[in-house]
Amino acid sequence: MYPMERNKTSRYPLMKSSFRETTIDTIAAQATPAGRGGIAIIRVSGPNVKRIMNETLGCTLTPRQATYLPFRGADNEILDEGVAIFFPNPHSFTGEDVLELHGHGGPVVVDLLLQRILSLGVRLARPGEFSERAFINGKIDLAQAEAIADLISATSRQAARSAMRSLQGEFSRRVHELNEKIIHLRMYVEAAIDFTDEEIDFLADAAVSNALKAITDQLCDILQKAKQGSFLREGITAVIAGEPNVGKSSLLNCLSGKEVAIVTDIPGTTRDVLRDYILIDGMPMHIIDTAGLRESNDIVEQEGIRRAVGEIEKADLVLFVMDINASSTDLPAMENISSRIKFSQPVIYIRNKIDLLNERPAISKVGGKLIISLSAKSGAGIDLLKEHIKSEVGFTSSDEGVFLARRRHLDALARAQKHVEEGLRQLKESRHGELAAEDLRQAHLALCEITGEFTADDLLGRIFSTFCIGK
């Protein structure tokens, strides 16, 4: 790939997390939701699984073969009967010996069987501890572990499909490919630094700059798909704001498809914050209706306005509603409120109640601001608004090649991109190979945080603590 390549050990060895070394504990938990159901699954993992198997089943099972038999208590009484499956290490989810008992889903029956297992020197698993052990034992990486939780909590088909891509390793594969290129380039740059007496200036070679540029382009592509995945996982928060009686609550009801808010002709009807959760072509959106923004002597309304301002400050997007008086020459509401509240996020300006003038939905520009004319009462123009919301946040309806991502992934990718770009600048402008090599090292470590090859212990603790018990 480059004019000169040398095999050498990196001067910056990859740091590996020491998070919770594998213990000798055997753990157990109910892997299905609590409550009544047709079937409940109890999962056991650890070095004492074979002993637990003999104590509760009275036999040793054939690996990976479902066997129907009774589950027995301490006095050999039958607690339940069902299907048992044994997965010997290392060919199991956790990489340890794993036993699964599939019994009847009554809470009392499940509790009796679980207490029987715990009485045999087994402890109750922490939330996410099975996935944690799978990560520690190298069965999955951190991105795949997070995808398990994301798949369980997916709120749309697109989110579920994207989470499955991450679980199958698509996200991790892209990150690993990128890291291999960075490592390869680091080796070359560091070799050039060590052999400064060579006649050829290897750092001036266009191949290095081209390689850095290719890495930057690949990072941009991964970051774009990760942002899409982040939208699918976390959604966006949009606040409906504006003066009283401009149709904010009607817009909330229209977007929600149900009567969430009370709608009257009396200004100031909404005094508290109203919330709903909707999907726009698979993109989750938390939509919030707020009190009308105006000067008021009413203490209750003042509190509502204070809360409205607070929600606006935290929002990802503001839907600023005006009525039909907002014409091409008269925008009093927009100018009045915009002068008092500084919007730090994107704002979509909405001219509502066009049904009163028999106007058609439209998009126009006034004073450099894009305005969508619609009717929240009839629904005319709502599809236009939805398309503009997706466009404003950069969301596309297609989930092709998208993998679910979290905010920490976006942060790591953004830091890696920044370091690679800085490394390219160092080579182009100052020819500082040492600084370029250091930027490549930092980019490498940032990407390793995604898969867990280099991740702080406290972060790992937070991640796995959010999992379900039994996962």
C-alpha positions as CSV (number, residue, x, y, z in Angstrom):
1,M,0.0,0.0,0.0
2,Y,2.9,2.4,0.8
3,P,6.4,2.7,-0.6
4,M,7.9,1.2,2.5
5,E,6.3,-1.0,5.1
6,R,8.1,-2.4,8.2
7,N,6.8,-4.8,10.8
8,K,7.4,-3.2,14.2
9,T,5.9,-3.2,17.6
10,S,3.8,-0.1,18.3
11,R,5.3,2.2,20.9
12,Y,1.7,2.7,22.1
13,P,0.4,-0.7,23.2
14,L,-3.4,-1.0,23.4
15,M,-4.7,-0.8,26.9
16,K,-7.2,-3.4,28.0
17,S,-9.9,-2.9,30.6
18,S,-9.5,-4.8,33.8
19,F,-13.3,-4.6,34.5
20,R,-14.6,-7.3,36.8
21,E,-12.3,-10.2,36.1
22,T,-14.2,-13.5,35.6
23,T,-15.2,-14.9,39.0
24,I,-15.8,-18.4,40.2
25,D,-19.3,-17.6,41.2
26,T,-22.2,-19.6,39.6
27,I,-25.2,-17.2,39.0
28,A,-28.9,-17.8,38.3
29,A,-31.9,-15.6,37.4
30,Q,-35.2,-15.8,35.7
31,A,-34.6,-14.9,32.0
32,T,-38.3,-14.2,31.2
33,P,-40.4,-11.3,32.4
34,A,-41.9,-11.6,35.9
35,G,-45.6,-12.5,36.2
36,R,-47.8,-15.2,34.9
37,G,-47.2,-16.8,31.6
38,G,-47.2,-20.1,29.7
39,I,-43.4,-20.6,30.1
40,A,-40.7,-19.2,32.4
41,I,-37.0,-19.7,31.8
42,I,-34.4,-19.9,34.6
43,R,-30.8,-19.5,33.4
44,V,-27.8,-20.7,35.4
45,S,-24.2,-20.0,34.4
46,G,-20.8,-20.8,36.0
47,P,-18.5,-23.6,37.0
48,N,-21.0,-25.5,39.3
49,V,-23.6,-25.9,36.6
50,K,-23.0,-29.7,36.3
51,R,-23.5,-30.1,40.0
52,I,-26.7,-28.1,39.9
53,M,-27.9,-30.2,37.0
54,N,-27.4,-33.4,39.0
55,E,-29.0,-32.0,42.1
56,T,-32.2,-30.7,40.4
57,L,-32.6,-33.1,37.5
58,G,-30.9,-36.2,38.7
59,C,-28.9,-36.7,35.6
60,T,-26.3,-35.3,33.2
61,L,-27.9,-33.9,30.0
62,T,-26.7,-34.4,26.5
63,P,-25.2,-31.0,25.4
64,R,-27.5,-28.7,23.3
65,Q,-30.3,-31.3,23.4
66,A,-33.7,-30.4,24.8
67,T,-34.8,-32.9,27.4
68,Y,-38.2,-33.1,29.0
69,L,-38.0,-34.2,32.7
70,P,-39.1,-33.2,36.3
71,F,-37.3,-30.5,38.3
72,R,-36.8,-31.8,41.8
73,G,-36.5,-30.1,45.2
74,A,-34.3,-30.9,48.2
75,D,-36.4,-33.9,49.3
76,N,-36.6,-35.2,45.8
77,E,-40.2,-33.8,45.5
78,I,-41.2,-32.6,42.0
79,L,-41.4,-28.8,42.0
80,D,-42.2,-28.6,38.3
81,E,-41.6,-30.4,35.0
82,G,-40.4,-29.0,31.7
83,V,-37.5,-28.8,29.2
84,A,-33.9,-28.5,30.3
85,I,-31.0,-27.6,28.0
86,F,-27.3,-27.8,28.8
87,F,-24.7,-25.7,27.0
88,P,-21.1,-26.7,27.9
89,N,-18.3,-24.1,27.8
90,P,-17.0,-22.5,25.7
91,H,-20.0,-23.0,23.3
92,S,-22.5,-21.0,25.3
93,F,-23.8,-17.5,25.4
94,T,-21.6,-16.6,28.4
95,G,-18.6,-18.8,27.5
96,E,-19.2,-20.8,30.7
97,D,-21.3,-23.9,31.4
98,V,-25.0,-22.8,31.1
99,L,-28.2,-24.6,32.1
100,E,-31.6,-23.4,31.1
101,L,-34.8,-24.7,32.7
102,H,-38.0,-24.0,30.8
103,G,-40.9,-24.6,33.1
104,H,-44.4,-23.3,33.8
105,G,-44.7,-19.6,34.1
106,G,-46.5,-19.3,37.5
107,P,-44.7,-16.9,39.9
108,V,-44.9,-19.4,42.8
109,V,-43.5,-22.2,40.8
110,V,-40.7,-20.1,39.4
111,D,-39.8,-18.8,42.9
112,L,-39.7,-22.4,44.3
113,L,-37.4,-23.6,41.6
114,L,-35.1,-20.5,41.8
115,Q,-34.9,-20.8,45.6
116,R,-33.9,-24.4,45.2
117,I,-31.1,-23.5,42.8
118,L,-29.9,-20.6,45.1
119,S,-29.8,-23.0,48.1
120,L,-27.1,-25.0,46.2
121,G,-24.5,-22.3,46.6
122,V,-25.6,-20.2,43.6
123,R,-26.1,-16.5,43.9
124,L,-28.7,-14.3,42.1
125,A,-27.3,-12.6,39.0
126,R,-26.9,-8.9,38.8
127,P,-28.7,-7.0,36.0
128,G,-26.9,-7.7,32.8
129,E,-24.4,-10.1,34.4
130,F,-24.9,-12.9,31.8
131,S,-24.2,-10.4,29.0
132,E,-21.3,-9.0,31.1
133,R,-19.7,-12.5,31.3
134,A,-20.2,-13.0,27.6
135,F,-18.3,-9.8,27.1
136,I,-15.5,-10.6,29.6
137,N,-15.1,-14.1,28.0
138,G,-14.8,-12.7,24.5
139,K,-18.1,-14.1,23.2
140,I,-19.3,-10.6,22.2
141,D,-17.8,-7.2,22.3
142,L,-19.3,-4.2,24.0
143,A,-21.2,-2.8,21.0
144,Q,-22.9,-6.2,20.6
145,A,-23.7,-6.4,24.3
146,E,-25.4,-3.1,24.2
147,A,-27.3,-4.2,21.1
148,I,-28.9,-7.0,23.1
149,A,-30.5,-4.4,25.4
150,D,-31.4,-2.2,22.5
151,L,-33.1,-5.1,20.6
152,I,-35.2,-5.9,23.7
153,S,-36.3,-2.2,24.1
154,A,-36.7,-1.4,20.3
155,T,-39.8,0.6,19.7
156,S,-40.1,0.2,15.9
157,R,-39.3,-2.3,13.2
158,Q,-36.4,-0.1,11.9
159,A,-34.9,0.1,15.4
160,A,-35.2,-3.7,15.9
161,R,-33.6,-4.4,12.5
162,S,-30.8,-2.0,13.2
163,A,-30.2,-3.4,16.7
164,M,-30.0,-6.9,15.1
165,R,-27.3,-5.6,12.7
166,S,-25.3,-4.4,15.6
167,L,-25.8,-7.7,17.5
168,Q,-24.6,-9.6,14.5
169,G,-21.5,-7.5,14.5
170,E,-22.0,-5.2,11.6
171,F,-21.1,-2.1,13.6
172,S,-18.1,-3.8,15.3
173,R,-16.9,-5.0,11.9
174,R,-16.9,-1.5,10.5
175,V,-15.0,-0.2,13.5
176,H,-12.4,-3.0,13.4
177,E,-11.8,-2.5,9.7
178,L,-11.2,1.2,10.4
179,N,-8.9,0.5,13.3
180,E,-6.8,-1.9,11.2
181,K,-6.2,0.9,8.7
182,I,-5.3,3.3,11.4
183,I,-2.8,0.8,13.0
184,H,-1.3,0.1,9.6
185,L,-0.8,3.8,8.9
186,R,0.6,4.3,12.4
187,M,3.2,1.6,11.7
188,Y,4.2,3.4,8.5
189,V,4.4,6.9,10.1
190,E,6.4,5.7,13.1
191,A,8.8,3.8,10.8
192,A,9.4,7.0,8.8
193,I,10.1,8.8,12.1
194,D,12.7,6.1,13.1
195,F,14.4,6.1,9.8
196,T,15.0,9.8,9.2
197,D,18.3,9.2,7.4
198,E,16.5,7.7,4.5
199,E,16.9,9.6,1.2
200,I,13.2,9.6,0.6
201,D,10.9,11.7,2.7
202,F,8.2,9.1,3.3
203,L,5.9,11.6,5.2
204,A,5.8,13.7,2.1
205,D,4.5,10.8,0.1
206,A,1.0,11.4,-1.2
207,A,0.1,7.8,-0.1
208,V,0.1,8.9,3.5
209,S,-2.2,11.9,3.0
210,N,-4.5,9.8,0.7
211,A,-4.7,7.1,3.3
212,L,-5.6,9.6,6.0
213,K,-8.2,11.1,3.7
214,A,-9.7,7.7,3.0
215,I,-9.9,7.0,6.8
216,T,-11.6,10.4,7.3
217,D,-14.2,9.6,4.6
218,Q,-14.9,6.2,6.1
219,L,-15.3,7.7,9.5
220,C,-17.8,10.2,8.1
221,D,-19.8,7.3,6.6
222,I,-19.9,5.3,9.8
223,L,-20.8,8.4,11.8
224,Q,-23.7,9.2,9.5
225,K,-25.1,5.7,9.9
226,A,-24.5,5.8,13.6
227,K,-26.4,9.1,13.9
228,Q,-29.3,7.4,12.1
229,G,-29.1,4.6,14.5
230,S,-29.1,7.0,17.4
231,F,-32.3,8.6,16.1
232,L,-33.9,5.2,15.9
233,R,-32.8,4.3,19.5
234,E,-33.3,7.5,21.4
235,G,-35.5,9.6,19.1
236,I,-35.7,13.4,19.3
237,T,-37.5,15.8,21.7
238,A,-39.6,18.4,20.0
239,V,-41.3,21.2,21.9
240,I,-44.4,23.0,20.6
241,A,-44.0,26.7,21.5
242,G,-45.7,30.0,20.7
243,E,-48.2,32.6,22.0
244,P,-51.5,31.5,23.5
245,N,-54.4,30.4,21.3
246,V,-52.4,29.8,18.1
247,G,-53.2,26.1,18.0
248,K,-50.3,24.4,19.8
249,S,-52.6,21.9,21.5
250,S,-54.4,21.2,18.3
251,L,-51.0,20.5,16.6
252,L,-50.1,18.1,19.5
253,N,-53.4,16.2,19.0
254,C,-53.0,16.1,15.2
255,L,-49.4,14.7,15.4
256,S,-50.4,12.2,18.1
257,G,-53.6,11.1,16.3
258,K,-55.6,11.3,19.6
259,E,-57.0,13.9,22.0
260,V,-54.0,14.4,24.3
261,A,-54.6,18.1,25.1
262,I,-57.8,20.1,25.8
263,V,-58.5,22.5,23.0
264,T,-60.7,25.6,23.6
265,D,-60.9,29.2,22.2
266,I,-59.8,30.5,25.6
267,P,-56.2,31.8,25.6
268,G,-54.0,30.1,28.2
269,T,-55.9,26.8,28.4
270,T,-52.7,24.8,28.6
271,R,-50.8,25.7,31.8
272,D,-48.7,22.6,32.3
273,V,-46.4,20.5,30.2
274,L,-48.2,17.8,28.1
275,R,-46.1,15.0,26.6
276,D,-46.7,12.2,24.0
277,Y,-44.6,9.7,22.1
278,I,-45.1,9.2,18.4
279,L,-43.2,7.6,15.5
280,I,-42.5,9.5,12.3
281,D,-41.6,6.9,9.6
282,G,-39.9,4.8,12.4
283,M,-38.2,7.7,14.1
284,P,-39.3,8.1,17.7
285,M,-40.3,11.6,18.7
286,H,-41.1,12.8,22.2
287,I,-43.4,15.7,21.6
288,I,-44.2,18.3,24.3
289,D,-47.0,20.9,24.3
290,T,-46.3,23.9,26.5
291,A,-48.1,26.9,27.9
292,G,-48.5,30.0,25.7
293,L,-45.6,32.4,25.9
294,R,-46.8,35.9,27.0
295,E,-46.7,38.3,29.9
296,S,-49.1,37.3,32.6
297,N,-50.1,38.3,36.1
298,D,-51.6,34.8,36.8
299,I,-49.2,32.9,39.2
300,V,-50.3,29.5,37.8
301,E,-49.8,30.7,34.2
302,Q,-46.4,32.2,35.1
303,E,-45.3,28.8,36.4
304,G,-46.5,27.2,33.2
305,I,-44.5,29.7,31.1
306,R,-41.4,29.1,33.2
307,R,-41.7,25.3,32.6
308,A,-42.3,26.0,28.9
309,V,-39.0,27.9,28.7
310,G,-37.2,25.2,30.5
311,E,-38.5,22.5,28.1
312,I,-37.5,24.7,25.1
313,E,-33.9,24.9,26.5
314,K,-33.6,21.1,26.7
315,A,-35.3,20.3,23.3
316,D,-33.6,19.0,20.2
317,L,-36.1,20.8,18.0
318,V,-38.7,23.6,18.5
319,L,-42.0,23.8,16.6
320,F,-42.8,27.5,16.8
321,V,-46.5,27.9,16.0
322,M,-48.1,31.2,14.8
323,D,-51.6,31.9,13.5
324,I,-52.7,33.2,10.1
325,N,-51.8,36.8,11.0
326,A,-48.2,35.7,10.3
327,S,-48.2,36.9,6.6
328,S,-45.4,37.8,4.4
329,T,-45.2,41.3,5.9
330,D,-46.4,40.8,9.5
331,L,-44.6,38.4,11.8
332,P,-45.2,40.0,15.3
333,A,-45.3,36.7,17.3
334,M,-42.1,35.4,15.8
335,E,-40.1,38.6,16.3
336,N,-41.6,39.3,19.8
337,I,-40.8,35.9,21.3
338,S,-37.6,35.3,19.4
339,S,-36.2,38.5,20.9
340,R,-37.0,37.2,24.5
341,I,-36.0,33.5,24.0
342,K,-32.7,32.6,22.3
343,F,-33.3,29.3,20.5
344,S,-30.1,27.3,20.5
345,Q,-31.6,24.4,18.6
346,P,-33.2,24.2,15.1
347,V,-36.6,25.9,14.9
348,I,-39.4,25.1,12.5
349,Y,-41.8,28.0,12.1
350,I,-45.5,26.9,11.6
351,R,-48.2,29.2,10.3
352,N,-51.4,27.5,11.6
353,K,-55.2,27.8,10.8
354,I,-54.9,28.2,7.1
355,D,-58.3,26.5,6.8
356,L,-59.9,29.8,7.9
357,L,-58.5,31.4,4.8
358,N,-59.1,28.4,2.5
359,E,-55.4,28.3,1.8
360,R,-53.4,25.3,0.6
361,P,-50.4,23.9,2.6
362,A,-47.2,25.5,1.5
363,I,-43.6,26.2,2.5
364,S,-42.3,29.8,2.2
365,K,-39.5,32.0,3.3
366,V,-40.0,35.1,5.3
367,G,-37.1,37.2,6.6
368,G,-34.7,34.3,6.0
369,K,-36.9,31.9,8.1
370,L,-38.6,28.9,6.6
371,I,-42.4,28.8,7.4
372,I,-44.7,25.9,6.9
373,S,-48.4,26.9,6.4
374,L,-50.8,24.2,7.6
375,S,-54.0,23.5,9.5
376,A,-53.7,21.5,12.7
377,K,-57.5,21.3,12.9
378,S,-58.0,19.6,9.5
379,G,-54.6,17.9,9.2
380,A,-53.8,19.7,5.9
381,G,-50.0,20.1,5.7
382,I,-49.1,17.7,8.5
383,D,-47.3,15.4,6.2
384,L,-45.3,18.4,4.9
385,L,-44.3,19.2,8.5
386,K,-43.3,15.6,9.2
387,E,-41.0,15.5,6.2
388,H,-39.4,18.8,7.2
389,I,-38.9,17.5,10.8
390,K,-37.0,14.5,9.4
391,S,-35.0,16.8,7.1
392,E,-34.1,19.2,9.8
393,V,-32.6,16.5,12.1
394,G,-31.0,14.6,9.2
395,F,-33.2,11.5,9.4
396,T,-34.0,9.3,6.4
397,S,-36.7,6.7,6.3
398,S,-34.4,4.0,4.8
399,D,-32.6,1.9,7.4
400,E,-30.4,0.2,4.9
401,G,-27.0,-0.5,6.4
402,V,-27.9,1.4,9.6
403,F,-26.8,0.0,13.0
404,L,-28.2,1.1,16.3
405,A,-25.9,3.5,18.2
406,R,-25.7,5.3,21.5
407,R,-24.6,8.8,22.3
408,R,-21.3,7.4,23.6
409,H,-20.7,5.8,20.2
410,L,-21.3,9.1,18.5
411,D,-18.9,10.8,20.9
412,A,-16.2,8.3,20.3
413,L,-16.6,8.5,16.5
414,A,-16.5,12.3,16.6
415,R,-13.3,12.3,18.7
416,A,-11.7,9.7,16.4
417,Q,-12.6,11.9,13.4
418,K,-11.2,15.0,15.0
419,H,-7.9,13.3,15.7
420,V,-7.6,11.9,12.2
421,E,-8.2,15.3,10.7
422,E,-5.7,16.8,13.0
423,G,-3.2,14.2,12.1
424,L,-3.7,15.0,8.4
425,R,-3.2,18.7,9.1
426,Q,0.0,18.0,11.0
427,L,1.4,16.1,8.0
428,K,0.3,18.6,5.4
429,E,1.2,21.8,7.1
430,S,4.0,21.2,9.6
431,R,5.3,17.7,8.6
432,H,5.3,16.7,12.3
433,G,5.3,12.9,12.1
434,E,5.4,12.5,15.9
435,L,2.3,14.6,16.4
436,A,0.5,12.8,13.6
437,A,1.4,9.4,15.1
438,E,0.0,10.6,18.5
439,D,-3.3,11.7,16.8
440,L,-3.6,8.3,15.2
441,R,-3.1,6.7,18.6
442,Q,-5.8,8.8,20.1
443,A,-8.1,8.0,17.2
444,H,-7.4,4.3,17.7
445,L,-8.2,4.4,21.4
446,A,-11.4,6.3,20.8
447,L,-12.6,3.6,18.4
448,C,-11.6,0.9,20.9
449,E,-14.0,2.4,23.4
450,I,-16.9,1.4,21.2
451,T,-16.1,-2.3,21.2
452,G,-14.8,-2.3,24.7
453,E,-11.2,-3.1,23.9
454,F,-10.3,0.0,25.9
455,T,-13.1,1.3,28.2
456,A,-13.2,2.7,31.7
457,D,-14.5,0.3,34.3
458,D,-17.1,2.8,35.6
459,L,-18.5,3.1,32.2
460,L,-18.9,-0.6,31.8
461,G,-20.6,-0.8,35.2
462,R,-23.1,1.8,34.1
463,I,-23.8,0.1,30.8
464,F,-24.5,-3.4,32.2
465,S,-26.5,-2.1,35.2
466,T,-29.2,-0.9,32.8
467,F,-29.8,-4.4,31.4
468,C,-32.6,-6.7,32.5
469,I,-32.0,-9.3,35.2
470,G,-31.5,-12.6,33.4
471,K,-29.7,-10.9,30.5
